Amino acid sequence: MTRSYSLTLTGGNITISNNMTFLTPETLGIVNQPLGHVTGTRSVSGSFTCYLNTPSSGNSSADLFEDIIESTSVVTNSFDLTFTIGGTGNTPRVVANLNNCHLEVPTHSIDDIISLETTFHALPTSVDAVDEIDFIFIGPTVT
């Protein structure tokens, strides 16, 4: 089933890491300098927060929460996340598209308002692919 959710986010982050490890010998009495480095597996992850809402139009954060909780027969969930930073149709803006994301079960926070925090992990489309995230930068037209 394909379903679209349109959420107004109140916060979040996207972390891109190359998981670099430096090879540094340990020698007593001197400042150790790395011999080299090893690049690990790239990982793209993060989280976003939004208000828990149920507008009459449907496809709200409550619907997303309910769909994730009730999908007990799904082994691996896969979501296509698109973050439009700066507003849809505005200039300038940045669009981050993550085509294949695993969403964890959202946690809720009850303060003055009820909000949801959802953690995600972007995955490539295949083992040797490097398409976890695509960025589109839209700026003003230069004349």
Steps between C-alpha positions, in 0.01 A plus 500: 500500500639839403407785728622856528534699824545875511645608834604839628823439686599682816858372502734233382842407371666307220839346574731382222806309620785331312602314819871573454747323728855628539786252543723644773784309665525539877846604611585624850656842538420644155203659329345228290438577132256293295654278232190505286128455509233254398165613365217293640147452381316826440192544710216750466266527796315752706172586661213742465240635738149618426175571680260212546204612291192355335369747241182415313699460176674189636862394437613666821767415756240297692440294184875441458532393865200268469622344173846424645357354822243283320734362230580183691527284187765722335855377560681805357320828456610723215407866474589766245575810711523846350594797717435841345700746708391857443145422390349354187514750217722749686839621381754421633433149625669161533330170425647186658360183347561164668347237271527196726469561874428279794287678762510399863186509711445867593529604861263756641556787739218647706574856607280801421432323171541142386785447255654202323868431437580253225848361434594390148785316329550550126605195301640469148290328233762222467814387682741688272281809441576844644153653474393531862436874469461756222515876556341761276597863561263763360621858505405828342547540125826681427481750213 
